[in-house]
Amino acid sequence: MGSLPSSPPGNAAGNYRVYASFGRSGPAPGATTSNWLESYNPSDNAWRHAGAMPGLPPGHVLKDFAMVTLAGSLFVIGGRLCRNETDVAVVPTVLRHDVASGEWSPCAPLATPRFCFAAAACDGRIYVAGGLCGLSGGARGTSAAEVYDPSADQWAALPNMGTRRYKCVGVPWLPGKLHVIGGFAEPEAEEQQQQKGTPSGAGEARKGGWLLEAVAKRSSAEVFDVRRGEWELAAGMWQLDVPPNQIVCVGGRLFSSGDCLNNWKGHIEVYDGKPIGIWSILEGSHLGDLSSLFPPAPELWRTSGRR
């Protein structure tokens, strides 16, 4: 999902739209598209069709891609292409949806095809990091990152993160800082190679240490300073070894409603980094069922940006 900031305050609700992607859960007679966008207007509590996602082969659906908003446009980035619930390919494609005109246009593709990755806009550019690049059962996460300049329609490689991560979440929080939070984390390839050359006892001990380190990194974030071009580790920022579902920044604070196992935990948690840097339950946010807040979605629809 993605939200589109508009002109400030005044009639705040009327200036914002929430965009969500939907995909068919199975073949539908006469269907001409498998992925499309809907926009939600909080001022009248209504969803509206915003257009089909172009370029997908008939009978295929795109999953685990990222959606990022920037300068009046919505960008659909990467993902994995599936047919009848079978993975077909990891794609590098990037599509741009002009919200005002409703038109779609292709953008320069990712250098590294990926899905289940972190993506966010920061200082007028789009950053992506981590994710999975293969479809096999043994596919591992990547630490690769890249940045997109919309004025030049060009991607450029960034320094790798310190950890391979996937199902991580990207959010701009502090000025000039991109936070890649949580995700499944793994040792780098060279660390695993070193393990193979150690005696069995020492190897098991080292393996146990790496597993503890991986759990610690799942509960951490990596912070990219866009001006210095460097990553640094923020230990304990997520505080769970289960990847987050989605995190947004509002008013200088981070908000989360769930993780990849529970999209809605029954309440909203908030993080401001002080005084002791823990997530706390937002007062008054307890709600057993979100369906009472929004009009129902049509049948056979499901969000497909993140599983």
Summary of the structure (lengths in Angstrom):
residues: 307
radius of gyration: 19.9
end to end distance: 11.4
largest distance: 67.4
contacts: 907
relative contact order: 0.12
helix: 11%
strand: 40%
